[in-house]
Amino acid sequence: MKSMISSPLAIATFHLLAVPTLPFTAPSFQPLNHCNPRRSFNPTNLHSTTSGNDRGFGSSRSQTSSQTPDHLETYENRHDLHPNLSQNDPRSSEFTPLSPLPPTSTRLTRLESESRSSSIYIPSGTDPYWDLLDEISRLEADLSAGREAGISSEAEQAVKALLRRKQAKDPEYVYRITSGAARAAERLGREEEARRFREESARARRFLPQFNLEGLWVGKYGSHGFEMINVTYTGDKLIAYKVTGDQNIPRGEITFTADLTPQHPTPTSFKPSSDSNHQHPKLDPIILSESSSKKWGTKRLPRFHGRGHAAEPNFQNPQFMEGQLVVIGEGDYFSFAWIPLEHQ
């Protein structure tokens, strides 16, 4: 039987439907031009270096921005808004400048919460975030080495305190800890405690781009051309459905899924336990070359285990195969790579 995917590594790269782009070819990553009137961006081919056998992953990062005008033009009278309307025209009231409504207590609470969270967490996928993870790794290594060397209890506590402060800025770490604590509190019937953990978990989740991809996206599926997908979530599982289909996977079907459950970095000798939800170790991010990191705005690309849907023409012999979700920067773009099985 012929392989359902012709290339040894099939990659589809997705961008938000609202962003106008010119076509590019995956997985060779030809230049992608952004047609945003505020800013132009002409990336070249993406090159990456990894420690494993996954060379070639990559994608593009949107350089569009939602800029706020430097000034807000105001009008002294309704004729400035619509000069063709007379003072007696009943429609003129529709164009009367409106005063802003005072913010409600609910809105003020939300804005205060967002401001507090922004001052605490470093958004995942950014260079400051990768620097934070490097610093956390160094502190963990120093703590381990210090224990082996027999450092004093005071010195150990000082390193632990510094490590906790750094970890508190990592939204993925906080999301993993508070999500687990909320589930534990629920099992013990501590509803108020569980509610507080869930709220903090939700705040941290907003700073993880892999959890903020919900909506309509457009990506190129090889020779099938551009197709539209709808990304949704069920808990920590991302599910992408085809909005427009092709001869292999029709519309309405799942095109891929990804398990986004936060994991602690695991050693190479990882062996899943029988009750573990993870059958694979956490994937290391893709490390970009210096030139590529400057062009793409980030030096690493996080990736997550997934399952890609594939089938023969006319949706024959459909099956899910191993895949990986790759998120670019703060979630402006992402890619999904099918790692196909060979069918004899």
C-alpha positions as YAML, in Angstrom:
chain: A
units: angstrom
residues:
- id: 1
  name: MET
  ca: [0.00, 0.00, 0.00]
- id: 2
  name: LYS
  ca: [1.34, 3.44, -0.84]
- id: 3
  name: SER
  ca: [2.15, 5.89, 1.91]
- id: 4
  name: MET
  ca: [-0.67, 8.36, 2.53]
- id: 5
  name: ILE
  ca: [1.83, 11.22, 2.71]
- id: 6
  name: SER
  ca: [4.43, 11.44, 0.01]
- id: 7
  name: SER
  ca: [7.11, 13.40, 1.90]
- id: 8
  name: PRO
  ca: [8.97, 11.91, 4.88]
- id: 9
  name: LEU
  ca: [8.01, 14.97, 6.93]
- id: 10
  name: ALA
  ca: [4.80, 16.80, 6.10]
- id: 11
  name: ILE
  ca: [4.27, 20.20, 7.66]
- id: 12
  name: ALA
  ca: [1.30, 22.56, 7.47]
- id: 13
  name: THR
  ca: [1.82, 26.12, 8.66]
- id: 14
  name: PHE
  ca: [-1.17, 28.14, 9.84]
- id: 15
  name: HIS
  ca: [-1.83, 31.83, 10.20]
- id: 16
  name: LEU
  ca: [-4.82, 33.78, 11.43]
- id: 17
  name: LEU
  ca: [-7.52, 34.22, 8.82]
- id: 18
  name: ALA
  ca: [-7.44, 38.00, 9.21]
- id: 19
  name: VAL
  ca: [-3.76, 38.29, 8.23]
- id: 20
  name: PRO
  ca: [-3.30, 38.68, 4.43]
- id: 21
  name: THR
  ca: [-0.35, 36.70, 3.13]
- id: 22
  name: LEU
  ca: [1.12, 35.50, -0.11]
- id: 23
  name: PRO
  ca: [1.43, 31.75, -0.68]
- id: 24
  name: PHE
  ca: [4.50, 29.81, 0.39]
- id: 25
  name: THR
  ca: [5.47, 26.18, 0.10]
- id: 26
  name: ALA
  ca: [5.77, 23.83, 3.08]
- id: 27
  name: PRO
  ca: [7.94, 22.22, 4.24]
- id: 28
  name: SER
  ca: [10.69, 24.06, 2.34]
- id: 29
  name: PHE
  ca: [9.54, 27.40, 3.80]
- id: 30
  name: GLN
  ca: [9.84, 29.78, 0.90]
- id: 31
  name: PRO
  ca: [9.72, 33.52, 1.73]
- id: 32
  name: LEU
  ca: [6.41, 34.74, 3.11]
- id: 33
  name: ASN
  ca: [5.45, 38.38, 2.54]
- id: 34
  name: HIS
  ca: [3.03, 40.13, 4.84]
- id: 35
  name: CYS
  ca: [0.83, 42.72, 3.21]
- id: 36
  name: ASN
  ca: [0.14, 44.85, 6.25]
- id: 37
  name: PRO
  ca: [-0.01, 48.57, 5.40]
- id: 38
  name: ARG
  ca: [1.55, 49.48, 8.76]
- id: 39
  name: ARG
  ca: [4.59, 47.26, 8.53]
- id: 40
  name: SER
  ca: [6.24, 45.10, 5.91]
- id: 41
  name: PHE
  ca: [8.12, 41.92, 6.72]
- id: 42
  name: ASN
  ca: [10.11, 39.70, 4.38]
- id: 43
  name: PRO
  ca: [11.44, 36.63, 6.18]
- id: 44
  name: THR
  ca: [13.78, 34.25, 4.45]
- id: 45
  name: ASN
  ca: [14.02, 30.50, 4.88]
- id: 46
  name: LEU
  ca: [14.02, 29.34, 8.46]
- id: 47
  name: HIS
  ca: [16.93, 27.24, 9.68]
- id: 48
  name: SER
  ca: [16.97, 25.41, 12.98]
- id: 49
  name: THR
  ca: [19.26, 23.19, 14.96]
- id: 50
  name: THR
  ca: [18.00, 20.49, 17.26]
- id: 51
  name: SER
  ca: [19.61, 17.80, 19.31]
- id: 52
  name: GLY
  ca: [17.45, 15.05, 17.88]
- id: 53
  name: ASN
  ca: [16.29, 13.82, 14.50]
- id: 54
  name: ASP
  ca: [13.67, 16.52, 14.03]
- id: 55
  name: ARG
  ca: [15.65, 18.96, 11.87]
- id: 56
  name: GLY
  ca: [13.57, 20.89, 9.46]
- id: 57
  name: PHE
  ca: [10.78, 22.05, 11.70]
- id: 58
  name: GLY
  ca: [10.01, 25.69, 11.37]
- id: 59
  name: SER
  ca: [7.42, 28.23, 10.54]
- id: 60
  name: SER
  ca: [6.77, 31.90, 10.17]
- id: 61
  name: ARG
  ca: [5.99, 34.56, 12.69]
- id: 62
  name: SER
  ca: [3.60, 37.40, 12.01]
- id: 63
  name: GLN
  ca: [5.07, 40.86, 12.30]
- id: 64
  name: THR
  ca: [1.74, 42.63, 12.13]
- id: 65
  name: SER
  ca: [0.74, 44.70, 15.11]
- id: 66
  name: SER
  ca: [-2.41, 46.29, 16.41]
- id: 67
  name: GLN
  ca: [-1.07, 49.80, 16.83]
- id: 68
  name: THR
  ca: [-3.04, 52.41, 18.72]
- id: 69
  name: PRO
  ca: [-3.45, 55.79, 16.97]
- id: 70
  name: ASP
  ca: [-1.31, 58.56, 18.42]
- id: 71
  name: HIS
  ca: [-4.39, 60.75, 18.76]
- id: 72
  name: LEU
  ca: [-8.13, 60.35, 18.76]
- id: 73
  name: GLU
  ca: [-9.89, 62.91, 16.60]
- id: 74
  name: THR
  ca: [-12.89, 64.49, 18.29]
- id: 75
  name: TYR
  ca: [-15.75, 66.53, 16.86]
- id: 76
  name: GLU
  ca: [-17.31, 69.66, 18.27]
- id: 77
  name: ASN
  ca: [-20.76, 69.15, 16.75]
- id: 78
  name: ARG
  ca: [-22.75, 66.55, 14.91]
- id: 79
  name: HIS
  ca: [-22.27, 68.35, 11.58]
- id: 80
  name: ASP
  ca: [-18.57, 67.56, 11.73]
- id: 81
  name: LEU
  ca: [-19.50, 63.91, 11.91]
- id: 82
  name: HIS
  ca: [-22.02, 64.01, 9.11]
- id: 83
  name: PRO
  ca: [-22.27, 67.42, 7.38]
- id: 84
  name: ASN
  ca: [-25.20, 66.34, 5.20]
- id: 85
  name: LEU
  ca: [-27.50, 66.01, 8.22]
- id: 86
  name: SER
  ca: [-29.52, 68.97, 9.41]
- id: 87
  name: GLN
  ca: [-30.12, 69.81, 13.06]
- id: 88
  name: ASN
  ca: [-33.74, 68.72, 12.70]
- id: 89
  name: ASP
  ca: [-32.97, 65.38, 11.12]
- id: 90
  name: PRO
  ca: [-33.99, 62.67, 13.62]
- id: 91
  name: ARG
  ca: [-31.02, 60.59, 12.51]
- id: 92
  name: SER
  ca: [-28.61, 63.29, 13.68]
- id: 93
  name: SER
  ca: [-28.82, 62.02, 17.25]
- id: 94
  name: GLU
  ca: [-27.16, 58.80, 16.11]
- id: 95
  name: PHE
  ca: [-24.00, 60.73, 15.30]
- id: 96
  name: THR
  ca: [-23.82, 62.78, 18.48]
- id: 97
  name: PRO
  ca: [-20.49, 62.17, 20.22]
- id: 98
  name: LEU
  ca: [-21.07, 59.84, 23.14]
- id: 99
  name: SER
  ca: [-19.31, 60.11, 26.45]
- id: 100
  name: PRO
  ca: [-17.61, 56.94, 27.65]
- id: 101
  name: LEU
  ca: [-19.56, 54.92, 30.15]
- id: 102
  name: PRO
  ca: [-18.00, 54.63, 33.59]
- id: 103
  name: PRO
  ca: [-16.33, 51.24, 34.02]
- id: 104
  name: THR
  ca: [-18.25, 48.73, 36.06]
- id: 105
  name: SER
  ca: [-16.81, 47.13, 39.16]
- id: 106
  name: THR
  ca: [-16.53, 43.84, 37.26]
- id: 107
  name: ARG
  ca: [-14.49, 45.47, 34.51]
- id: 108
  name: LEU
  ca: [-12.26, 47.26, 37.01]
- id: 109
  name: THR
  ca: [-11.62, 43.98, 38.82]
- id: 110
  name: ARG
  ca: [-10.72, 42.27, 35.54]
- id: 111
  name: LEU
  ca: [-8.39, 45.10, 34.48]
- id: 112
  name: GLU
  ca: [-6.67, 45.07, 37.86]
- id: 113
  name: SER
  ca: [-6.26, 41.29, 37.64]
- id: 114
  name: GLU
  ca: [-4.78, 41.52, 34.13]
- id: 115
  name: SER
  ca: [-2.41, 44.29, 35.20]
- id: 116
  name: ARG
  ca: [-1.26, 42.26, 38.20]
- id: 117
  name: SER
  ca: [-0.74, 39.16, 36.08]
- id: 118
  name: SER
  ca: [1.26, 41.11, 33.49]
- id: 119
  name: SER
  ca: [3.60, 42.32, 36.21]
- id: 120
  name: ILE
  ca: [4.09, 38.77, 37.53]
- id: 121
  name: TYR
  ca: [4.38, 36.46, 34.52]
- id: 122
  name: ILE
  ca: [6.80, 36.52, 31.60]
- id: 123
  name: PRO
  ca: [4.88, 35.48, 28.45]
- id: 124
  name: SER
  ca: [5.89, 32.08, 27.14]
- id: 125
  name: GLY
  ca: [7.55, 31.93, 23.73]
- id: 126
  name: THR
  ca: [9.44, 35.22, 24.13]
- id: 127
  name: ASP
  ca: [13.20, 35.58, 24.50]
- id: 128
  name: PRO
  ca: [12.87, 36.85, 28.11]
- id: 129
  name: TYR
  ca: [10.93, 33.65, 28.85]
- id: 130
  name: TRP
  ca: [13.70, 31.44, 27.45]
- id: 131
  name: ASP
  ca: [16.23, 33.43, 29.48]
- id: 132
  name: LEU
  ca: [14.10, 32.79, 32.56]
- id: 133
  name: LEU
  ca: [14.04, 29.04, 31.91]
- id: 134
  name: ASP
  ca: [17.82, 29.04, 31.47]
- id: 135
  name: GLU
  ca: [18.21, 30.81, 34.80]
- id: 136
  name: ILE
  ca: [15.86, 28.34, 36.51]
- id: 137
  name: SER
  ca: [17.87, 25.43, 35.08]
- id: 138
  name: ARG
  ca: [21.11, 26.95, 36.37]
- id: 139
  name: LEU
  ca: [19.65, 27.43, 39.84]
- id: 140
  name: GLU
  ca: [18.38, 23.85, 39.92]
- id: 141
  name: ALA
  ca: [21.82, 22.61, 38.89]
- id: 142
  name: ASP
  ca: [23.50, 24.81, 41.52]
- id: 143
  name: LEU
  ca: [21.13, 23.49, 44.20]
- id: 144
  name: SER
  ca: [21.83, 19.89, 43.25]
- id: 145
  name: ALA
  ca: [25.59, 20.46, 43.17]
- id: 146
  name: GLY
  ca: [25.46, 22.32, 46.47]
- id: 147
  name: ARG
  ca: [23.66, 19.48, 48.18]
- id: 148
  name: GLU
  ca: [26.25, 17.01, 46.95]
- id: 149
  name: ALA
  ca: [29.02, 19.31, 48.18]
- id: 150
  name: GLY
  ca: [27.37, 19.62, 51.59]
- id: 151
  name: ILE
  ca: [26.54, 23.34, 51.62]
- id: 152
  name: SER
  ca: [25.02, 24.81, 54.77]
- id: 153
  name: SER
  ca: [21.30, 24.77, 55.40]
- id: 154
  name: GLU
  ca: [21.19, 28.58, 55.20]
- id: 155
  name: ALA
  ca: [22.85, 28.59, 51.78]
- id: 156
  name: GLU
  ca: [20.50, 25.90, 50.53]
- id: 157
  name: GLN
  ca: [17.45, 27.83, 51.72]
- id: 158
  name: ALA
  ca: [18.72, 30.98, 50.02]
- id: 159
  name: VAL
  ca: [19.06, 29.20, 46.67]
- id: 160
  name: LYS
  ca: [15.62, 27.62, 47.13]
- id: 161
  name: ALA
  ca: [14.05, 31.02, 47.82]
- id: 162
  name: LEU
  ca: [15.63, 32.51, 44.70]
- id: 163
  name: LEU
  ca: [14.50, 29.51, 42.66]
- id: 164
  name: ARG
  ca: [10.91, 29.87, 43.90]
- id: 165
  name: ARG
  ca: [10.87, 33.55, 42.93]
- id: 166
  name: LYS
  ca: [12.03, 32.72, 39.41]
- id: 167
  name: GLN
  ca: [9.55, 29.84, 39.06]
- id: 168
  name: ALA
  ca: [6.71, 32.15, 40.13]
- id: 169
  name: LYS
  ca: [7.32, 34.16, 36.93]
- id: 170
  name: ASP
  ca: [7.01, 31.06, 34.70]
- id: 171
  name: PRO
  ca: [3.35, 30.78, 33.60]
- id: 172
  name: GLU
  ca: [3.74, 27.16, 32.51]
- id: 173
  name: TYR
  ca: [5.18, 26.14, 35.88]
- id: 174
  name: VAL
  ca: [2.43, 27.99, 37.77]
- id: 175
  name: TYR
  ca: [-0.25, 26.55, 35.48]
- id: 176
  name: ARG
  ca: [1.02, 23.02, 36.08]
- id: 177
  name: ILE
  ca: [1.25, 23.45, 39.87]
- id: 178
  name: THR
  ca: [-2.07, 25.25, 40.38]
- id: 179
  name: SER
  ca: [-4.00, 22.93, 38.03]
- id: 180
  name: GLY
  ca: [-2.79, 19.93, 40.02]
- id: 181
  name: ALA
  ca: [-3.53, 21.66, 43.32]
- id: 182
  name: ALA
  ca: [-7.07, 22.51, 42.17]
- id: 183
  name: ARG
  ca: [-7.78, 18.89, 41.26]
- id: 184
  name: ALA
  ca: [-6.40, 17.72, 44.60]
- id: 185
  name: ALA
  ca: [-8.52, 20.26, 46.51]
- id: 186
  name: GLU
  ca: [-11.64, 19.18, 44.61]
- id: 187
  name: ARG
  ca: [-11.03, 15.55, 45.52]
- id: 188
  name: LEU
  ca: [-10.80, 16.57, 49.19]
- id: 189
  name: GLY
  ca: [-13.98, 18.62, 48.96]
- id: 190
  name: ARG
  ca: [-12.22, 21.96, 49.55]
- id: 191
  name: GLU
  ca: [-14.25, 23.97, 47.05]
- id: 192
  name: GLU
  ca: [-13.06, 27.45, 48.05]
- id: 193
  name: GLU
  ca: [-9.43, 26.39, 47.90]
- id: 194
  name: ALA
  ca: [-10.02, 24.70, 44.54]
- id: 195
  name: ARG
  ca: [-11.67, 27.87, 43.20]
- id: 196
  name: ARG
  ca: [-8.65, 30.02, 44.12]
- id: 197
  name: PHE
  ca: [-6.27, 27.58, 42.46]
- id: 198
  name: ARG
  ca: [-8.44, 27.47, 39.31]
- id: 199
  name: GLU
  ca: [-8.48, 31.27, 39.10]
- id: 200
  name: GLU
  ca: [-4.70, 31.51, 39.32]
- id: 201
  name: SER
  ca: [-4.39, 28.66, 36.86]
- id: 202
  name: ALA
  ca: [-6.59, 30.54, 34.37]
- id: 203
  name: ARG
  ca: [-4.49, 33.70, 34.78]
- id: 204
  name: ALA
  ca: [-1.26, 31.83, 34.10]
- id: 205
  name: ARG
  ca: [-2.80, 30.03, 31.10]
- id: 206
  name: ARG
  ca: [-3.41, 33.36, 29.35]
- id: 207
  name: PHE
  ca: [0.35, 33.80, 29.07]
- id: 208
  name: LEU
  ca: [0.83, 30.46, 27.29]
- id: 209
  name: PRO
  ca: [0.37, 30.97, 23.52]
- id: 210
  name: GLN
  ca: [-0.36, 27.28, 22.89]
- id: 211
  name: PHE
  ca: [-3.61, 27.80, 24.83]
- id: 212
  name: ASN
  ca: [-4.60, 30.95, 22.94]
- id: 213
  name: LEU
  ca: [-4.96, 29.61, 19.40]
- id: 214
  name: GLU
  ca: [-8.73, 29.16, 19.43]
- id: 215
  name: GLY
  ca: [-10.44, 30.37, 16.27]
- id: 216
  name: LEU
  ca: [-10.18, 30.18, 12.48]
- id: 217
  name: TRP
  ca: [-6.77, 29.70, 10.85]
- id: 218
  name: VAL
  ca: [-5.52, 29.21, 7.29]
- id: 219
  name: GLY
  ca: [-2.68, 26.86, 6.40]
- id: 220
  name: LYS
  ca: [-1.24, 25.20, 3.33]
- id: 221
  name: TYR
  ca: [-1.66, 21.44, 3.04]
- id: 222
  name: GLY
  ca: [0.99, 20.64, 0.46]
- id: 223
  name: SER
  ca: [-0.45, 20.08, -3.01]
- id: 224
  name: HIS
  ca: [-3.99, 20.57, -1.68]
- id: 225
  name: GLY
  ca: [-3.25, 24.27, -1.26]
- id: 226
  name: PHE
  ca: [-4.64, 26.54, 1.42]
- id: 227
  name: GLU
  ca: [-7.35, 25.25, 3.73]
- id: 228
  name: MET
  ca: [-9.20, 26.66, 6.70]
- id: 229
  name: ILE
  ca: [-9.31, 25.00, 10.12]
- id: 230
  name: ASN
  ca: [-11.07, 25.77, 13.40]
- id: 231
  name: VAL
  ca: [-9.03, 25.34, 16.58]
- id: 232
  name: THR
  ca: [-10.85, 24.47, 19.81]
- id: 233
  name: TYR
  ca: [-9.89, 23.12, 23.22]
- id: 234
  name: THR
  ca: [-11.11, 20.40, 25.54]
- id: 235
  name: GLY
  ca: [-9.23, 20.95, 28.77]
- id: 236
  name: ASP
  ca: [-5.53, 20.77, 27.89]
- id: 237
  name: LYS
  ca: [-6.17, 19.11, 24.53]
- id: 238
  name: LEU
  ca: [-6.10, 21.17, 21.34]
- id: 239
  name: ILE
  ca: [-8.43, 19.90, 18.59]
- id: 240
  name: ALA
  ca: [-8.33, 21.28, 15.03]
- id: 241
  name: TYR
  ca: [-11.25, 20.63, 12.68]
- id: 242
  name: LYS
  ca: [-11.29, 21.05, 8.91]
- id: 243
  name: VAL
  ca: [-13.56, 23.92, 7.83]
- id: 244
  name: THR
  ca: [-12.63, 23.34, 4.20]
- id: 245
  name: GLY
  ca: [-11.65, 19.82, 3.23]
- id: 246
  name: ASP
  ca: [-9.84, 17.99, 0.46]
- id: 247
  name: GLN
  ca: [-9.96, 14.59, -1.23]
- id: 248
  name: ASN
  ca: [-8.18, 12.94, 1.69]
- id: 249
  name: ILE
  ca: [-9.72, 14.53, 4.82]
- id: 250
  name: PRO
  ca: [-13.15, 16.15, 4.24]
- id: 251
  name: ARG
  ca: [-14.51, 19.18, 6.05]
- id: 252
  name: GLY
  ca: [-15.88, 18.61, 9.51]
- id: 253
  name: GLU
  ca: [-13.26, 15.98, 10.34]
- id: 254
  name: ILE
  ca: [-10.49, 16.40, 12.88]
- id: 255
  name: THR
  ca: [-7.24, 17.28, 11.12]
- id: 256
  name: PHE
  ca: [-4.95, 17.03, 14.16]
- id: 257
  name: THR
  ca: [-4.85, 17.14, 17.95]
- id: 258
  name: ALA
  ca: [-2.16, 18.10, 20.45]
- id: 259
  name: ASP
  ca: [-1.66, 17.30, 24.12]
- id: 260
  name: LEU
  ca: [-0.73, 20.55, 25.85]
- id: 261
  name: THR
  ca: [-0.74, 19.27, 29.42]
- id: 262
  name: PRO
  ca: [2.26, 20.94, 31.09]
- id: 263
  name: GLN
  ca: [5.03, 18.48, 31.86]
- id: 264
  name: HIS
  ca: [8.11, 18.73, 33.99]
- id: 265
  name: PRO
  ca: [11.29, 18.31, 31.92]
- id: 266
  name: THR
  ca: [12.12, 14.61, 31.90]
- id: 267
  name: PRO
  ca: [15.46, 12.83, 31.51]
- id: 268
  name: THR
  ca: [16.40, 10.85, 28.41]
- id: 269
  name: SER
  ca: [15.73, 7.62, 30.29]
- id: 270
  name: PHE
  ca: [12.06, 8.56, 30.68]
- id: 271
  name: LYS
  ca: [9.74, 5.60, 31.22]
- id: 272
  name: PRO
  ca: [6.02, 6.35, 31.59]
- id: 273
  name: SER
  ca: [4.23, 4.76, 34.52]
- id: 274
  name: SER
  ca: [1.07, 2.77, 34.05]
- id: 275
  name: ASP
  ca: [-1.09, 5.58, 35.49]
- id: 276
  name: SER
  ca: [0.65, 8.38, 33.59]
- id: 277
  name: ASN
  ca: [-1.24, 10.47, 31.03]
- id: 278
  name: HIS
  ca: [1.99, 11.07, 29.12]
- id: 279
  name: GLN
  ca: [3.40, 8.29, 27.00]
- id: 280
  name: HIS
  ca: [6.20, 10.51, 25.67]
- id: 281
  name: PRO
  ca: [8.81, 12.68, 27.37]
- id: 282
  name: LYS
  ca: [8.53, 16.44, 27.06]
- id: 283
  name: LEU
  ca: [9.93, 17.66, 23.75]
- id: 284
  name: ASP
  ca: [12.86, 20.05, 23.78]
- id: 285
  name: PRO
  ca: [12.24, 23.31, 21.90]
- id: 286
  name: ILE
  ca: [13.75, 23.86, 18.49]
- id: 287
  name: ILE
  ca: [16.83, 26.08, 18.79]
- id: 288
  name: LEU
  ca: [17.15, 28.59, 15.97]
- id: 289
  name: SER
  ca: [20.41, 29.89, 14.58]
- id: 290
  name: GLU
  ca: [21.39, 33.43, 15.50]
- id: 291
  name: SER
  ca: [20.42, 34.82, 12.11]
- id: 292
  name: SER
  ca: [17.06, 33.04, 12.12]
- id: 293
  name: SER
  ca: [16.25, 34.12, 15.66]
- id: 294
  name: LYS
  ca: [16.79, 37.76, 14.66]
- id: 295
  name: LYS
  ca: [14.50, 37.39, 11.67]
- id: 296
  name: TRP
  ca: [11.77, 35.49, 13.50]
- id: 297
  name: GLY
  ca: [11.87, 37.39, 16.76]
- id: 298
  name: THR
  ca: [12.51, 34.39, 19.02]
- id: 299
  name: LYS
  ca: [15.42, 32.03, 19.57]
- id: 300
  name: ARG
  ca: [13.43, 28.87, 20.33]
- id: 301
  name: LEU
  ca: [10.22, 27.25, 19.17]
- id: 302
  name: PRO
  ca: [8.30, 25.11, 21.67]
- id: 303
  name: ARG
  ca: [6.70, 21.91, 20.38]
- id: 304
  name: PHE
  ca: [4.14, 19.46, 21.69]
- id: 305
  name: HIS
  ca: [3.19, 15.87, 20.98]
- id: 306
  name: GLY
  ca: [0.16, 15.44, 18.76]
- id: 307
  name: ARG
  ca: [-1.75, 13.14, 16.45]
- id: 308
  name: GLY
  ca: [-2.29, 14.00, 12.78]
- id: 309
  name: HIS
  ca: [-5.21, 12.67, 10.76]
- id: 310
  name: ALA
  ca: [-4.32, 11.12, 7.40]
- id: 311
  name: ALA
  ca: [-6.21, 9.05, 4.83]
- id: 312
  name: GLU
  ca: [-6.08, 7.81, 1.27]
- id: 313
  name: PRO
  ca: [-8.21, 9.57, -1.39]
- id: 314
  name: ASN
  ca: [-11.96, 9.59, -0.76]
- id: 315
  name: PHE
  ca: [-11.28, 9.32, 2.99]
- id: 316
  name: GLN
  ca: [-10.28, 5.67, 2.73]
- id: 317
  name: ASN
  ca: [-8.37, 3.93, 5.55]
- id: 318
  name: PRO
  ca: [-8.27, 7.01, 7.82]
- id: 319
  name: GLN
  ca: [-5.96, 6.89, 10.80]
- id: 320
  name: PHE
  ca: [-4.13, 9.12, 13.24]
- id: 321
  name: MET
  ca: [-0.36, 9.16, 13.21]
- id: 322
  name: GLU
  ca: [2.38, 10.74, 15.27]
- id: 323
  name: GLY
  ca: [2.76, 14.47, 14.90]
- id: 324
  name: GLN
  ca: [4.09, 17.59, 16.58]
- id: 325
  name: LEU
  ca: [2.62, 21.04, 17.13]
- id: 326
  name: VAL
  ca: [5.18, 23.86, 16.83]
- id: 327
  name: VAL
  ca: [4.22, 27.30, 18.17]
- id: 328
  name: ILE
  ca: [6.00, 30.40, 16.88]
- id: 329
  name: GLY
  ca: [6.65, 33.27, 19.25]
- id: 330
  name: GLU
  ca: [3.58, 34.49, 21.09]
- id: 331
  name: GLY
  ca: [1.21, 32.48, 18.91]
- id: 332
  name: ASP
  ca: [1.03, 34.61, 15.76]
- id: 333
  name: TYR
  ca: [1.71, 31.44, 13.75]
- id: 334
  name: PHE
  ca: [2.01, 27.75, 14.39]
- id: 335
  name: SER
  ca: [2.85, 24.61, 12.41]
- id: 336
  name: PHE
  ca: [1.78, 21.02, 12.68]
- id: 337
  name: ALA
  ca: [4.08, 18.29, 11.41]
- id: 338
  name: TRP
  ca: [2.86, 14.83, 10.43]
- id: 339
  name: ILE
  ca: [5.50, 12.18, 11.01]
- id: 340
  name: PRO
  ca: [3.96, 9.46, 8.82]
- id: 341
  name: LEU
  ca: [4.19, 5.74, 9.26]
- id: 342
  name: GLU
  ca: [5.28, 3.61, 6.30]
- id: 343
  name: HIS
  ca: [2.43, 1.44, 4.96]
- id: 344
  name: GLN
  ca: [3.47, -1.72, 3.19]
...
